[in-house]
Amino acid sequence: MQFDIRIPIGIMFLLIGGVLSAYGWVAAPSGASGSLALNVDVWWGGAMALFGIGMLALARRAMVRKALCTPEVQG
């Protein structure tokens, strides 16, 4: 079995994105004028979590394809 780098990358981005989103929901808004009154932590945390989910989905798809393409050896 080969190591698929998408799995740890997906887990890392999913966890960090979840923590960043949670922080954005819990923390008081900073009031920075450059953010246009948007909670940037929530949006970027969501984007990171979506990227992590995408990486995990691609890793899962690769495992399924490999399992389907590998012929069974009967002994």
N, C-alpha and C positions, 0 to 999 in steps of 0.2 A: 504494500500500500504506500502510495506516495503522499508526501506532505503538501497540502494545498494552503498557500499563504493567505488566501482570501478568508479563511475561517478565523484566524486570530486578528486579522485586520478588521473584519466585520464585527467581532466581539468587542474589540477596543473602541471602535467608533460608536457602536451602540451604547456601551457603558458611559463613555465620556459625554456623548450627546444627551443621554438621559440625565446625567448629573448636572450638566449645564442647563438643560431645560428646567429641571427641578429648582436649581438655584435661581433661575430667572423668575419662576413663579413665586418663590418664597421671599426673595430679597426685595427691598423697596426700590422703586425706580430711581435711577441715578439723576435724572433731570438734565442730562446732557443735551445741549441744543443741537448737536450734530446728528442725533439719532432719530429726529423727526417724531418724537414722542412714541417710538416703537420700542418694545422690550427686545433688544438685540440678542440677549442671552437665550430667550425662548426660541426665537427664530433660528439662530445658528445651532442651538442644541437639537432642534427638530431636523434641520438639514443634515447634521452629522449622524443622527439616529437613522434617518432614511438612507443615507449612504451605507451605514453599517448593515442595515437590513438588505439592501441591494447586494452587497458583497456576500452575505450569507446565502442569499437566494441563488446567486451565481455559483457559489461553491456547491450548494445542494444540487443544482441542475447538472453540474459537471459530474458529480458522483452518480446520479441517476443515469446519465448518458453512458458513463463508463460501465455501469452494471448491465445496461441493456446491450451494449456492443460486445461485451466479453462473452465468448462462447463457453457453454458449460462443458466441463471435462467429465465424461462418465468412465468409471473405472471398473 
